[in-house]
Amino acid sequence: MTPHRRNTLILIGVAAAAAGAGFLAGPGILQRGPGETAALRAARFLDLNGKARTLADWQGKILIVNFWATWCAPCLEEIPILVAVREVYASAGVEIVGIAVDLESKIVEFTKRLSISYPILIGDAGGLDLMRQLGNTAGGLPYTVFLDRHAAPVRHKLGALKRQEIEATLSQLLKK
């Protein structure tokens, strides 16, 4: 078996386990830990151009960090919502950062096909690790963390977001 095929099979297995865990466990499994801010600051991922990025690259902005995968149906439902929310709130200092837990080739193709306008980072196994450090112990997708302008997590959501709940959270964060 080639290393590429082995890595693909491993990623598919991890993806299936994450989807199943998220479906079965639901929002009740979320646990917040004291090291969330440190984990977010330490996380490094490549963007679609191969550049190493950290969430500190968007310092001073309100961030919506969305973990997703191309095979995740609820993730696909919320991507157009996230694109639309970004169009409205970018001028107010809000940014959406997608962390894709999938194969790079699929991420690149999918991002182009859906015209995703917000930054996408390639999560690989590091994306799953970060989700767990942020309280998503089951590794279910989609998983979203809202960060205030000081990069402190203020809200976590396992499962697809609705536009109304995004806007309600942003309304509170923009008042601060």
N, C-alpha and C positions, 0 to 999 in steps of 0.2 A: 504494500500500500504506500502510495506517495505521501510525503509530508502534507502537501496541499489537501489531498483527499481526507487524510486523518484529521487535519484541523477543521475542515468543513464539517465532517461528521461530528466532531466534538461540539462545534458551535451549534449545529442543528439540535443535538441532544440537550445542550444547555438552554437553547431557545424553547424547546418543547417543555422542559421542566419549569422554566420561568412562566410560560403561559399557563400551564396547569396549576402551578402554585398560586398565581394571581387569581385565577378563576375560582379555585377552591377556598382559598383563605380570605379573600376579600379585604376590605378596608380595616377590619378588626386586627390585623396582624401588625399594623404600623407601630413602631416604637421609636421614640426620639431619644437620641443619645447625646451626651454632653460634648462629644468631639465632632459634631456636625460641621461647625464653621471651620475647624482645622482641616477636616477631610476635604471640604470644598476648596479651601485655599491650596492644598497640596496636590489636588488632582490635575493631571496633565494629559491632554489628548491631542491627536493630530486632527487638523481640519481637512477639508477635502482637497486642499492644495498641498498637503504634506507638511504644513507648518505646525509646530508645537504651540498649543494654546492652553491657557488656564482661564478660569472664570474671572480672575483678577484683571484680565484684558478688558473687561466691561465694568471696571470699578466706577462707583458712583451712580450706576444705573440700577433700576429695579429689574431683576432678572426672573424670568420664568424658565427654569431648567427642566426640559422635558426628555425623559428617557423613553426610547421607542425602538421598534424594529420593523422592517418591511413586511414581515409575515404576520404582524399583530393587527388584526382587524380593528379593534377599538383605537389603536394608534392612528390608523389610516383615516378613521372618521374625524379625529380631532385635528389633524394637520391643516386642513383648509380653515378651520376655526382659528388656529394659531397664526396662520398667514394673515387672515383678516384682522385679528386683534393687533398684530404688529403694525399693520398699515395705519391703524387709528392711533395707537399709543406710542409709536416710536418718537414722535416729536416731543412727547412729555418725559422722555428719558427712560422708556421701558424697552428692554430687549428680550427676545426669546432665543434661547440656545438649545438646540436639539442635540442630544447625545444618543447616537444610534448604536444599538447593540446588535450588530449584524456584520456580514462580510462587506468589506470596503467596495467591491465591485457592484454589489447590489445596492448599497447606499448611494453611490454616485449615480447610477442609472435611475434609481427611484427619485432622487432629489431633482434631477433634471426633468423627469417625466411629470412630476407634480408641481414644478416651478416653485419649490420651497425657497422663500426669499430670506429667511433668517439663517444665522450661522449653524452649521452642522458639524459636530465633532464625532470622530470614530471612537466608539466606546470599547469595543472588544471586551475581554474579560475584566478590564479595569472599570468599565462602566457598571458591570454587575457588582463589583466590589464596592464602588462608591454608593450605589443604590442601597446596599446592605448597611453601610456605615451611616446612611441617612435615614435609617429606620425601616426600610423595605426588606425585612429579613427573608421573605419568601421569594424575592426577586421577580415579582409579577410586573407586567407592563400593560399599559403605559403607566409611568410614574412621574409625577411632576412636583417640583419644589419651587416655591416662590421665595425669593430673597429680597430683602429690603436694600436700600442704597448703601448700607454698610456691610453687605454680603452675609447678613444674618438670616438663617431660614425662619420664615414666619408661617408657612403653611405647606403641608404635604398632602398629596392626593394620589391614591392608587386607583387606577381606572380612568376612563375617558372623562375629560373635562367638558363642561357645557359653557358656552360663551357667557351666559349670565353669571356663573360662579367666577369665571376669570375676571370679568369686569367688576364684580363686587369686591373681590380681593384687591384688584388694582386701585379701585376707588379709595379703599382704606390706606393703602401704601402711598398713594399720591398725596394724601392729606398730611402725611408726616414730614 
